[in-house]
Amino acid sequence: MKRNSSALRSIPNATLGRSQVPAAMAIARLEQERARLEKERAVWRAHESRVNGRIQAVDAQLAQLRDEQPVEKKRPAAAPAAPSAPADPHGGMVFEY
């Protein structure tokens, strides 16, 4: 923050002793800054409220779509691969040499 030396010179010393001027100005500037920040916070709260409303609307749409979506059945595991050689008609395995 820049100090405005011309503003300090314009305040009569008799009214505010020279040592009090910087403190009085600092207080005034800080009060202005606080007021500005309060306004900014109000804007952010309004924005946050709108965003929260949009998030709730999206959540409601998601819930509705998820409820309407059919439940996918698990696919059965793939059948085991058939042996390359035909099985023996008597129940034994056929081995190729």
N, C-alpha and C positions, 0 to 999 in steps of 0.2 A: 504494500500500500504506500503510495507517495504521500509525503507530507506537503500540504499546501501552505507554503510559507506566507503567501500574500493574505490568506485567510487568517493566519495567526496575527499578522500585523494589523489587520482591520479591526480586531477586537480590542477595545480599550483596556489597558492594564489595570485601571482603577476598578473596573467592573469585575473582571476575573483576574486575579493575580496571575502573573506570567507563568508560574508553576502549575496553575490549575487549567490553563488553556488546553494543553495536549490531552489531559485526562478527560476533560469535558468533551473534546472532539472525538476522542477514542470511544467514549461511551455512546455518543450520538451515532457514530459510524457502526459500532457493534449492534446497536438497537436496530438500525436500518438493515444491516446484514441479517439479523435474526428475523425481522419481518419478511424479508425477501425469501429466506429459507423456509419460513412457515408457509408462504404462498406456494413455493416449489413443492413442498411436501404435500400440500393439498392437491396439487395437480397430479403428483405421482400416485396418491391414494385413489384419485378418480380413475386414473389409467389402470391401476392394479385391479380396481373393482370391475372395470370393463373386461380386462383380460381374464379375470377369474370367472366372469359370467360366460365368456366364450369357451373357456375350458370346460365348464359344466355342461354347456350345450353340446360340445363335441363328445364328452363322456356319455351323455344321454343317447346320442346318435349311435355311438359305438355299442352301447349296451343293447339298444334295439336291434341293430344289425346282427350282433352276435346271437341274440335270442332267436332271430328268424332263420339264421343259417343252419342247414341240416347238419346233424352230427355225422362226421365222416366215420365210416366203419373202418376198423383196422383191416388191412388187407392180409389174407392168410399168407403164411410164409411160403415161399416158392417150394413146389414139390421137389423131392430129391431127384437128381438126375437119374435117368434110366441106365441100367448097366449096358455097356457096349455089346456084350455077348448075350445071346438069348439064354434064359435059364434052362437047366436040365428039366425035362418033363417029370422026372422022378423026385424033384425037390432039391437036388444037389446043385452046386455051382459048376459052371462050365469054365474051364480055364483055357485060354488060348496060349499055344506055345510058339 
